[in-house]
């Protein structure tokens, strides 16, 4: 068995299910919207969030704290402005 990529291990169960359903729908966001009973923009937004989470996960040179803050922002648990401020302050403290 090949190694599982790190980005897969960092996704939540519902995100993995979403990706599975996306593949089974042959990448059709319209079909995904129908099966989830939501609008196309809602499905597109969810896909964008998963894509951003994967990108953050693959930035292995990045500081773990910064990755955490970015992940929280992507998940909507911290707003973008607060995440930016936290990262800026953290970087400033590291330079001292």
N, C-alpha and C positions, 0 to 999 in steps of 0.2 A: 504494500500500500504506500502510495506517495505521501509526502508531507502535506498537511493541510495548510493552505496559506494563512498567515496571521489575520488578514482582513476578515476571513470567514469566521474565525474564532471570536472576533470582537463584535460581531453582529448579534442582535437580540433574536430570539426565536421567531417573533412575528416578522422581522425583517428577512430572515431566511425563508420563511413561508411565502412572503411577498415575492422574493426572487424566484422561488420555485414556481409559483403561479404565473409569474411573468414569462418564464421559459416555456411553460406548458401552453401559454396563450400565444406562443410564437412572437413574443415581444409586442403584441397588440395592446396598446394602452386603452383603446376603445373597448376591447373585450374585457380587460381588467376592470374598467369603470363599471361595466354592466354586471360583472360577477360580484363586485364589492358593493354595488348599489350606490355609487358615488359619482361625482362629475369627473370628466376627463381631466380638468385642471387639478383636482384633488389627487388623482392617481399620479399625474405628472410631478406634482410637488413631492409626493411620497418617494417616487423614484429618484428625484433630485437629491432628497435627503439621504437616501441610501448611497447614492453615488458619492456625495460629499463625505459621508462617514468612511467609505472605502478609501477615498483619497487621503483623508487624515490618517487612517490606519497605516497606509503605505509610506508615510513620511517618517521613516525609521530614524532619520538623523535628528528629528525634533525631540525636544525635551518632553518627558512624560507628563509633566504638569500642563504644559501648553497643549498637548494632544488632548488631555482630559477636558480642559476648558473649551477647546474647539468642538469636541464631541458633544459636550453639554449644550453648546450653542446650536449645533446642527439638530439635536433632538428637541430643541425648543425649551429646554429646562433652564437656560440662561439666555437673556436677550443678547443680540449681537454687540450692542454698545457696551454692555457690562463685560462681556467676554473680551472685547478689545482692550478695555481699561485694565482688567485683571492681568492680561498678558503684558501690557506695557509696564505696569507697576512691577510685575514679577521680573521682567528683563532689567528694569532700572535697578532693582535691589540686587540682582545677580552681578551687575557691573560694579557695585560699590565695594 
